[in-house]
């Protein structure tokens, strides 16, 4: 379904856990984080919006200087998505301090940790949905009152090489390369793809509608605005058929795209537009492409 010059056109999907093809197809979800945020709230909890998918919880905080973001004591790794607009912060874990002051992905090992914030701006944290305190705060928790049978469950990938450590993967120095799609990092539970910023609207003649067999895609808009085009395949039960959707969201916002909907997103702002795609578990197809996952030496595939 991709154009022949799209690097994803050679992907060969394979599923270790085939989806239930008789199950109903979940609806796409669209969350305007900017509208839900309370930027004047006194506490960071009051300035945090939590959204979930089947396997991942996303917490978006409008952070301020002096905030102390308590991550709790997660049983799995925590990932922090750091954008151009994010403030500097220090990760506190096991008596150690790690200063982060540039865009990239931070991976924090399991156990009690916190982030001490040194500026104003957005910080995005990713947790596994097994973390009940975070899962229960999700504004869309009711959408997952029952697991979606078409989504493969999360099974953590192998332990990182070198064992327990705070790891930071900066975007600086990572340039676009022909034949590679975005800037992709993975953890045991997540895959994060920092798509390159785009100046101006996307060419409407060069979209890339496609489907995923058994995983959700979270598309986080951090700059600009996007139209998310979603088409739900028709199943035998016509009462579940849906009209095509063409939903415009500014930033920050999140679209949760379920399998096996046909989807593509088009930047529409005249300025800078940027999406970050998030998957859980990590994508095996992207991982199989040589050179695509930039921290593959630290996080081996199964």
Beta strands, then each sheet from edge to edge (+ up, - down):
strand 1: 29-31
strand 2: 48-52
strand 3: 56-63
strand 4: 68-74
strand 5: 78-82
strand 6: 89-93
strand 7: 96-100
strand 8: 104-108
strand 9: 111-117
strand 10: 121-128
strand 11: 167-170
strand 12: 183-186
strand 13: 191-194
strand 14: 198-199
strand 15: 217-223
strand 16: 226-231
strand 17: 245-249
strand 18: 253-257
strand 19: 262-267
strand 20: 272-279
sheet 1: 1+ 18- 15+ 20- 13+ 12-
sheet 2: 1+ 18- 15+ 20- 14+
sheet 3: 2+ 3- 10+ 5- 8+ 11-
sheet 4: 4+ 9- 6+ 7-
sheet 5: 17+ 16- 19+
end
